[in-house]
Amino acid sequence: MADGADIEQGFKAGEMLPAIYRGAPQSVAFKKLRKRLLRQTQEAIRRYGMDAPRQNGDPQKWLVCLSGGKDSYTLLAALMDLKWQGALKAELVACNLDQGQPGFPKHILPDYLKGLGVDHRIITEDTYSIVTDKVPENKTYCALCSRLRRGILYRVAREEGCDAIVLGHHRDDALETFMLNLFHGGRLAAMPPKLLNDEGDVLVLRPLILSGEADIEKFSTAMAFPIIPCNLCGSQEGLQRALMKDMLNDWERRHPGRREVMFRAMQNVRLSHLADEKIWNFDGLFPGCQADGEQD
């Protein structure tokens, strides 16, 4: 990664930065925010082995999935930044899936990506009609929409010769998913930073998994990304995920730092202190046996 002096010089001479930073703020606050997001992204890539080369030694190729929201734009900026600094070996192909939502501004992302000179692919699949036909209006569309979208992205990744699809989910998304599974799914599970699909041929990566939504929101606003709202999901009231978000926001207001502590807990699992006999041999636990090093 470029050192601090190189980064500062790049901010002063905007042409040295990736094209996505054209018009970015020059303030000290923005520079600190950018560096923080980059450090977190690079740490996630390192910690979870996301950028390991292929078996033949060639770099991976990533399909960077763009929805047009703040998270995916920030993801693209961070990955382009790390590529510019020589800290990311993977090749990047940006991809947007036009799901046929009424009024979807088809021109925004293609124009934006062309302006950046980013290798990209735009896919048009009318999943909107399928979702609205299959799911009652008073139910959430997210589960079916996500499954359909993921299947299409796996197909595109294979067509492009990509090793992974890369998503913009962040720390708060993972916490909300954890809470949803805890309260409604009856299981302890969240969003993993790295996942292999069921077929075993495409990885799912989340390089923003260590970053908070508040930072991403500030970064996106400062960068003035051309945001495309999701009217399919956003038009529904009372989504369970929104309730989890509200709950976490309330906890954070009352106890600042609560999200960070909760996410740290997800990285510090004590299997012997839970109650799942499928992953911990309670039957074989007796005085004098080896307890795999876990302590109270």
Secondary structure, DSSP 8 states (H G I E B T S, - for coil): ---HHHHHHHHHSGGGS-GGGTT----HHHHHHHHHHHHHHHHHHHHTTTT---TTS---EEEEEE-SSHHHHHHHHHHHHHHHTT---SEEEEEEEE---TT--TTHHHHHHHHHT--EEEEE--HHHHHHHHS-TTS-SHHHHHHHHHHHHHHHHHHTT-SEEE----HHHHHHHHHHIIIIISS-----SEEE-TTSS-EEE-TTTTS-HHHHHHHHHHHT------HHHHT-SS-HHHHHHHHHHHHHHHSTTHHHHHHHHHTS--GGGS--TTTS-STT--TTS--TT---
